[in-house]
Every structure is written in C-alpha cells, then in structure tokens.
Amino acid sequence: SSDREHELSMLTEPSVQELYRRERVQLCGFKDL
C-alpha cells in the first residue's frame, strides 16, 4: 500500500538513519521482539 511505502521511505531516509545511529535505535519486525 502507499502508506507502507511512505513508512518505508521515511524509515530508510539517510538523515533518519543517522539519527538511529546516534541514538542507538535498532529497527526490527514484530516477529523479532
């Protein structure tokens, strides 16, 4: 869906990726929790 595509594009945005690295955020799926 377009919502999922938008979420994915935001989560993989280079500036957001840098924030994840700085703040030690790790993305994972529900199955990995």
Contacts in CASP RR format, 6 or more apart in sequence:
PFRMAT RR
TARGET T0000
AUTHOR 0000-0000-0000
METHOD contacts of the structure
MODEL  1
SSDREHELSMLTEPSVQELYRRERVQLCGFKDL
10 16 0 8 1.000
11 27 0 8 1.000
19 25 0 8 1.000
20 26 0 8 1.000
20 27 0 8 1.000
END
